């Protein structure tokens, strides 16, 4: 048998350290590269030609291109990422408000109409209707047009 069998003790600890270091640096490089490519496409201030130029530079000369991009446009990367995250959060919040508003509570007029239907069917008494009406009106605050808002109070 002329083939050698390598065992764990044949690979020194320092060599394992350097291998892991290079592996993690390689992974970090790809993370940085993808963040830069994402930033190129996310930036609304760049024209199509500008995006193409930066993308070609980053892909053709990856190390030099990434370093030049970080020097030239790195300061605004955080701001653009925060702006994008806020826009996503606002879109998500408005979607939740629309979705929850469709099946949940409507306006005070809708709530009062439902209450009067329940009272007309005889499911609640006049006293229960009066208390529920007070709660609905208290939740929705002053009427529209007073300048204080018509959003429900939490």
N, C-alpha and C positions, 0 to 999 in steps of 0.2 A: 504494500500500500504506500503509494507516494503522496497521497493527498494528506494535508494537515487538517486536523480538527482543532478549531479555535474554541476555547472555553472562555467563560466569563472572566476568569483571572488572567487571561492572555491580553485583555483589553484594559490598559491602565486607566486609573480614575481620572487623571488629567486629560487624557484623550477623550473620555466620555464627556467631561465637562466642555471641552472645545466643540465636540460634535453637537451637544445640546445647545450651546451658545450660537453656533452657526445656524442651526435649525430654527431657533426662535428669531434670530435676526432675519432670516429668510421669510418667515411668516410675517414679521412686523413690516418688512419691505412691501409685501403684497397688500397688507392692510393699508399702508400709506399710499400705495399706488392706486388702490380702488377708491380711497377717500378723495384723492386728487381728481381722478376721473369723474367721480360723482360731483365734485365741486365745479368742475368745468361745465358739466351739463346743467347744473342747478343755477349757475350764475346768469341772471337775466340781462346783466349789463354787457355781456360779451356778445358780439355779433356771431353769425354762423362761421365766418372766416376766422375769427379769433378763436372760437372753440376748436375748429379744425386744426389751426396752427398749433395750439397748445397740445391737442391730442396727438398729433403727429410727432411733436417734439418729445412728449412723454413716452410714446410707444417706440419710436425709432432710437432715441438715446435715453433709455430709461433712467439711469442714475443722474446724468447731467440734467435731463429734462425735469425730473422731479425736484432736484435741488434749485434749479432756476425758477421753477414755478413757486416753490416755497419762499424764495427770496423776493420774487416780484409780487406775488399775490397772496402770500401766506397770512398776512395780517388780516385780510378780509374774510378768510375761510371760516373763522369762528362766527363772525357776524352773519354770514350767509347761512351757516348751519342753524344758528339760533332763529333766524327769520323763517327758514323752512320748517323748523320744528314748531314754531308758533302758528304758522299757517296750517299745518297739519292738525294741531290741537284745536284751533278754531273751527276747522272743517268738521272734526270729530264731535266737538261740542254742539255745533249747530245740527248735525245729523241726529245726535242723541235728543236734543230739544224737539226736533221735528217728529222723531219716532215716538218719543214719550208723550208728546202733546197730542198725537193722533189717537191713541188709545186710552190716554189718561184723562186728566182734568181739562175741560175746555174753558170757556169764558164764564163769567158769573151768570150771564143770561142763560147759557146752556145748563148750568147747574141748577138755576132756579126753575127752568122749564122741566127738568127731570124731577125735581122735588114736587112741583105742582102735579105732574102726572102720577107720582106715587101717592100723593094725598087724594087725588081724584079717584084712584082705584080703591082707596080706603085702607091702604097698607100702613099709613101713619096717621096719627091724630093731628088736629090743628095745633096743639101745643108743641108736638115734635117737629112739625113743619116750621113753626115760628123759630124754634131754637136752631134748626138746621139752616134756615134762611139767614139768621144772624151770623152763624159761623161762616157761611159762604160769603156774605158781604164783608165780614171782617177779614177774611183771607185775601180778598181782591182789593181791598183798600178803597180809596176815594174813586169816584167815577172818572171816566176819560175826559180829557180837556182841562183838568185842574192843574196840570203841569207837574204833578207829583208822581206820575207813572201809574200804570195799571197792572204791573207784574204782581203775581201772587207773592205774599210774604212768606218767608220760610220759618 
